[in-house]
Amino acid sequence: MRSLIAAIAACLVMSVGPAAVAADEAGSDDVAAGLLAHRAVYDIALGDASSSADISSVSGRLVFEVTGAPCEGFTVNSRFVTRIDDQDGGRRVTDLRSSTHESGDGDRFQFLSRTFVGQRLQQEAKGSASQEDDGISVELSQPEEATFRMRGDVLFPTQHLIRVIEAARANQRILEADLYDGSDDGRQMYTTTAVIGGESDAPVGEADDRLSEAVGATRHWPVSLSYFDLSAGEAGELTPVYTLQFQLYENGVSRALTLDYGNFSLTGTLVELDRLPKTSCN
């Protein structure tokens, strides 16, 4: 489930294809400065599931904190606990803990993630990546030491988020990007496609004055963000590994999450949001 946190973090906090809006440095700075430092709590539940998924119920909670500013970079600390019951009555409890830091200019990225199953450490990934002239350079220390390059115009999560908000502001409906977030032992790069709907200021979800006040912003857009693994080498039309749908606010907060894995989906409902102190870059 590392991919779930990475995807949501990318929504909170491409190379840009021909259909995407070109990045503007002043606009990027404006979006980055407007990102809200906050602690968000989502209740996770099962949406739909086919019989092939062998899932009868899912419950869980995602908690993460987004802090930082353009002058010092952005940090996302996450914890995601799920309880998945199968159709034979078995239960699997997974606890994923993740921490990332991205420089304000989007040139450097550090990550650490640990996955526990039944309170036993099952997977750990730790490393860093930096932008180079023709791609990114990645150095891993866990699960094993390795150094490699990924070619192309690759974005890290916060810069990816900034591009999505820029595109939404400009009424750009499709944005494509290659994204590196440290997923899958730090060796995975995803090609993403964001489909952005029309701007709205209508309330999202159930009426909750406290949450609405904490979110602050009212301007938001429906976004459908699909993640593709081009290394799979599929012929013909590609099927996304997963698709994340959400309402994206101008300050980086997301609500009404749906994560679609194909044969099952999860929903995420924002139940708590606390504003955190933000560093002044003056």
Long-range contacts (C-beta under 8 A, 24 or more apart in sequence): 1-80, 1-82, 1-94, 1-96, 1-115, 2-96, 2-98, 2-113, 2-115, 2-123, 2-125, 2-182, 2-183, 2-184, 3-183, 3-184, 3-227, 3-241, 3-242, 4-62, 4-80, 4-259, 4-266, 5-62, 5-64, 5-78, 5-80, 5-96, 5-98, 5-113, 6-98, 6-157, 6-181, 6-182, 6-183, 7-181, 7-225, 7-227, 7-242, 7-244, 7-259, 8-42, 8-62, 8-64, 8-244, 8-246, 8-254, 8-257, 8-268, 9-64, 9-66, 9-76, 9-78, 9-98, 9-100, 9-157, 9-181, 10-157, 10-158, 10-160, 10-161, 10-179, 10-181, 10-225, 11-161, 11-164, 11-223, 11-225, 11-244, 11-246, 11-248, 11-254, 12-40, 12-64, 12-66, 12-76, 12-161, 12-252, 12-253, 12-254, 13-66, 13-74, 13-76, 13-102, 13-157, 13-158, 13-161, 13-252, 14-153, 14-155, 14-160, 14-163, 14-175, 14-176, 14-177, 14-178, 14-179, 14-192, 14-194, 15-152, 15-153, 15-154, 15-155, 15-176, 15-177, 15-178, 16-153, 16-163, 16-175, 16-176, 16-177, 17-175, 17-176, 17-177, 19-172, 19-174, 19-175, 19-176, 20-163, 20-167, 20-172, 20-174, 20-175, 20-176, 20-177, 21-163, 21-166, 21-167, 21-170, 21-172, 21-175, 23-163, 23-166, 24-166, 27-166, 27-169, 28-159, 28-162, 28-166, 29-70, 31-162, 31-165, 31-166, 31-169, 32-69, 32-70, 32-104, 32-158, 32-162, 33-69, 33-70, 33-281, 34-250, 34-251, 34-252, 35-66, 35-74, 35-158, 35-161, 35-251, 35-252, 36-66, 36-215, 36-216, 36-217, 36-251, 36-252, 36-253, 36-275, 36-278, 37-66, 37-67, 37-68, 37-69, 37-275, 37-276, 37-277, 37-278, 38-65, 38-66, 38-214, 38-253, 38-273, 38-274, 38-275, 38-276, 39-63, 39-64, 39-65, 39-66, 39-272, 39-273, 39-274, 39-276, 40-64, 40-65, 40-66, 40-253, 40-270, 40-272, 40-273, 41-270, 41-271, 41-272, 41-273, 42-257, 42-268, 42-269, 42-270, 42-271, 43-268, 43-269, 43-271, 44-80, 44-82, 44-266, 44-267, 44-268, 45-266, 45-267, 45-269, 46-264, 46-265, 46-266, 46-267, 47-258, 47-260, 47-264, 47-265, 47-266, 47-267, 48-264, 48-265, 49-263, 49-264, 49-265, 50-263, 50-264, 51-87, 52-263, 53-263, 53-264, 54-86, 54-87, 54-88, 55-84, 55-85, 55-86, 55-87, 55-264, 56-85, 56-86, 56-87, 57-84, 57-85, 58-82, 58-83, 58-84, 58-85, 58-266, 59-83, 62-268, 65-276, 66-252, 66-276, 67-276, 67-278, 68-101, 68-104, 68-279, 69-104, 69-278, 69-279, 69-280, 69-281, 70-104, 70-105, 70-281, 71-104, 71-279, 71-281, 72-104, 72-279, 72-281, 73-101, 73-102, 73-103, 73-104, 73-108, 74-101, 74-102, 74-104, 74-158, 75-99, 75-100, 75-101, 76-100, 76-101, 76-157, 92-117, 92-118, 93-117, 93-118, 93-119, 95-119, 100-157, 100-181, 100-182, 102-156, 102-157, 102-158, 102-159, 106-131, 106-155, 106-156, 106-158, 106-159, 106-162, 107-131, 109-156, 109-157, 109-180, 109-182, 111-181, 111-182, 111-186, 113-182, 123-185, 125-182, 125-184, 125-185, 125-186, 126-186, 127-182, 127-186, 129-156, 129-180, 129-182, 136-180, 138-180, 138-186, 138-187, 140-185, 140-186, 140-187, 143-185, 146-187, 148-187, 150-180, 150-189, 152-178, 153-177, 153-178, 154-178, 154-179, 154-180, 154-189, 155-179, 155-180, 156-180, 156-181, 157-181, 160-192, 161-252, 164-194, 164-196, 164-223, 164-225, 164-248, 165-248, 165-250, 165-252, 167-194, 167-196, 168-196, 168-199, 168-221, 168-223, 168-248, 168-250, 169-250, 171-199, 172-196, 173-197, 179-227, 188-229, 188-231, 189-231, 190-227, 190-228, 190-229, 190-241, 191-227, 191-228, 191-229, 191-230, 192-225, 192-226, 192-227, 192-228, 193-225, 193-226, 193-228, 194-223, 194-224, 194-225, 194-226, 195-223, 195-224, 195-225, 195-226, 196-221, 196-222, 196-223, 197-221, 197-222, 197-223, 198-222, 204-247, 204-255, 204-256, 205-255, 205-256, 205-269, 205-270, 211-270, 211-271, 211-272, 211-273, 214-273, 214-274, 214-275, 215-249, 215-251, 215-253, 215-255, 215-273, 216-251, 216-253, 216-275, 217-249, 217-250, 217-251, 217-253, 218-249, 219-249, 219-250, 220-247, 220-248, 220-249, 220-250, 220-255, 221-247, 221-248, 222-246, 222-247, 222-248, 223-247, 223-248
